[in-house]
Amino acid sequence: MRKFLALAAVAATTTLAACGDSTLERAVVGGAIGCAAGEVLANGRCVEGAVVGAGVGVITD
């Protein structure tokens, strides 16, 4: 499980670094990463993770 989490973190960082042209793209990618993190780390809390991830994607520039 630790390898999966490390791989997911690397993929998330790479994805966020690759996109950055628009706020909408950052929100979508942040939401997707947040959903995955919520499923894995918080036992099935995809929606909450997606909301937090999208919010972080929007406010980071």
N, C-alpha and C positions, 0 to 999 in steps of 0.2 A: 504494500500500500504506500509506503514511503517513496518508492521509485515513481509511482503514479503521480503523487503530489508534487514531487520535484519536477517531473516532466510537464505537468500542467502549469506550474509556476513559470517555467522557462517558455512554454508556448504562449502563455498570457503576456509575458513581458515582451516577447518578440512581436506578437500581434499588435499590442498597443504601440510599440515603437514604429511599426511599419505604417500604421494609419495615423493620420493627424491632419488631414486636409480640412475636414469639416466637423462641426460639433455633433452633427447627427451620426457620423461614422463612429466617433469616439463613444457616443452614448450606446449605440448598438453593440459595439465590441465589448464595452464595459458591462452591459447587461448580460451578454452571453457568457462572459467570464465569471461574472457574479453568480449566474444561475448554476454554472458548473461547480463553483466553489461552495455554494449553498447546498447542493446535492451531496457533495463529498464531505465537507467539513461539518455541516450542521444537520445531517441526517434528513435530507429531503426538503430542505427549505429553499427551493429554487426561486420562488417568487420574491422572497425577501432579499436573497442574494442578487437577483437581477435588478431590483430597485436600487439597492446600494451601489452596485457596479455601474449602472447607468448614470447615477448621480455623480459618482466619482469621475466617470468619463466626461461628463458635461463640464464640471468645474475645473478640471485640469486642462491646461493649455500648453 
